[in-house]
Amino acid sequence: MKTILYMGISANGYIAKTDGNSEWTSEEDLKGFYEQSKKAGNIIMGKNTYLAALQYGYFPFPDSLNVVVSHKQIENKWGDNVIIMDKPPKEILAMLEQKGFTAAFLAGGGQLNASFVKEGLIDEIYLDIEPLILGQGIKIFADADFEFWMELIDFKKLNINTIQLHYKVIKNQ
């Protein structure tokens, strides 16, 4: 199964302000996010990403199976389109594979991103880089001890100020 991480980020690597707000990302970022999640048919997100999406009216994402990863219990009011679980990344991917998915779409936040990358489970990364510098906020990867190399697959200008970098993660380095 291919795992794709898609993140709108500030020019200095933050995915959200300290309060979780990421409404500063462009329309083009949001459009690409929806297209890629629809293509995968699923979207994996952590509790804080879920809460932000819920607050801003994006949750649940209609064309995808929504998987919310949380250590705290969350009531599922949405039915079969939403799965709430407290499982490690490999078990989440196994569940999606069992349901017939061939790709997994990872949508953050930083803690969840770090847990997937530490286990070597991310295959591709899309970074939509916005023209904003944040003094503090939520990093794309929460503090953890890891490193990995990537190979640039593609890059494009999404609008006058936003660029997208598409990378393949190099495994076994």
C-alpha positions in Angstrom: 0.0 0.0 0.0 1.3 3.4 -0.9 1.0 6.1 1.8 0.9 9.7 0.7 1.4 12.7 3.0 -0.2 15.9 1.8 0.5 19.1 3.7 0.0 22.8 3.2 2.9 24.4 5.0 4.4 27.8 5.8 7.7 28.7 4.2 9.4 27.7 7.4 7.7 24.3 7.9 4.6 24.9 10.0 1.3 23.2 9.2 -0.8 25.4 11.6 -0.6 28.2 14.1 -0.2 27.3 17.7 -4.0 27.2 18.1 -4.4 24.7 15.2 -5.6 27.2 12.7 -4.5 26.6 9.2 -7.0 28.7 7.3 -4.1 30.7 5.9 -3.5 28.0 3.2 -4.5 28.8 -0.3 -7.6 27.7 -2.2 -5.3 25.7 -4.5 -3.9 23.8 -1.5 -7.4 22.9 -0.4 -8.4 21.9 -3.9 -5.3 19.7 -4.3 -5.9 18.2 -0.8 -9.5 17.2 -1.7 -8.5 15.8 -5.1 -5.7 13.6 -3.7 -7.9 12.4 -0.8 -10.7 11.6 -3.2 -8.3 9.7 -5.4 -7.1 7.6 -2.4 -10.7 7.2 -1.2 -9.6 7.6 2.4 -8.1 10.2 4.7 -6.2 9.5 7.9 -6.0 12.3 10.5 -5.1 12.8 14.1 -7.5 14.2 16.8 -6.3 17.8 16.5 -6.6 17.8 12.7 -10.1 16.3 13.1 -11.1 19.0 15.6 -9.8 21.8 13.3 -11.7 20.3 10.3 -14.8 19.9 12.4 -14.6 23.5 13.7 -14.2 24.9 10.1 -16.9 22.8 8.6 -14.8 20.4 6.5 -15.4 17.2 8.5 -16.4 14.6 7.5 -14.8 14.7 4.1 -17.6 13.5 1.8 -15.8 11.4 -0.8 -13.4 9.5 1.5 -13.4 7.1 4.4 -12.4 9.3 7.3 -10.1 7.6 9.8 -9.5 9.6 13.0 -6.7 8.4 15.2 -7.1 9.4 18.8 -6.0 8.1 22.2 -9.2 9.8 23.6 -12.6 8.5 23.0 -14.6 10.4 20.4 -18.3 9.7 19.7 -18.9 8.7 16.1 -22.0 10.7 15.0 -21.4 10.2 11.3 -21.8 6.5 10.6 -19.9 4.2 8.2 -18.0 7.1 6.5 -16.0 7.7 9.7 -13.8 5.3 11.7 -12.3 6.4 15.0 -9.4 4.3 16.3 -6.4 4.2 18.6 -4.1 1.9 16.7 -0.5 2.2 15.5 0.2 3.2 11.9 0.8 -0.3 10.6 -2.5 -1.5 11.9 -4.3 1.5 10.4 -2.8 0.7 7.0 -3.6 -3.0 7.4 -7.3 -2.1 8.1 -7.4 0.1 5.0 -5.8 -2.6 2.9 -8.3 -5.1 4.2 -11.1 -2.8 3.0 -9.6 -2.8 -0.5 -7.7 0.5 -0.6 -4.4 0.6 -2.5 -3.3 4.0 -1.2 -3.6 5.8 2.1 -3.9 9.5 2.4 -2.3 11.0 5.5 -3.5 14.5 6.5 -1.6 15.2 9.8 -1.1 16.6 12.2 2.5 16.7 13.3 2.3 13.9 15.8 0.6 11.4 13.4 3.0 12.4 10.6 6.0 11.7 12.8 4.6 8.3 13.9 4.2 7.2 10.3 7.6 8.5 9.2 9.4 6.9 12.1 8.1 3.5 11.0 9.1 4.2 7.4 5.6 4.1 6.2 5.4 7.3 4.1 6.1 6.8 0.3 5.3 10.2 -1.2 5.0 13.7 0.2 3.2 16.7 -1.3 4.2 20.0 0.2 2.2 23.1 -0.8 4.4 25.9 0.4 2.6 29.1 1.3 4.3 32.6 1.3 4.0 32.9 5.1 6.5 32.8 8.0 5.2 31.8 11.4 7.1 32.5 14.5 5.7 29.5 16.2 3.1 26.8 15.5 2.7 23.1 14.8 5.5 21.6 12.8 4.9 19.2 9.9 6.6 16.5 12.0 6.5 16.6 15.8 9.8 16.4 17.6 11.2 12.9 17.2 14.5 11.3 16.3 14.5 10.5 12.6 15.8 11.5 9.3 15.1 10.5 5.7 16.0 11.6 2.2 13.6 12.3 -0.6 13.8 12.4 -4.4 11.9 15.3 -6.2 9.2 13.9 -8.5 7.7 17.1 -9.6 7.2 20.8 -8.7 4.7 23.3 -9.9 3.4 26.8 -9.2 -0.1 26.6 -7.8 -0.8 30.3 -7.8 1.2 33.5 -8.0 2.8 32.9 -4.5 2.3 29.2 -3.7 4.4 26.3 -5.0 4.0 22.5 -4.7 6.8 20.1 -4.3 6.1 16.4 -4.8 8.7 14.0 -3.4 9.3 10.3 -3.2 10.7 9.1 0.1 13.9 7.1 -0.4 13.7 4.0 1.7 16.5 2.0 3.2 19.1 4.8 3.3 
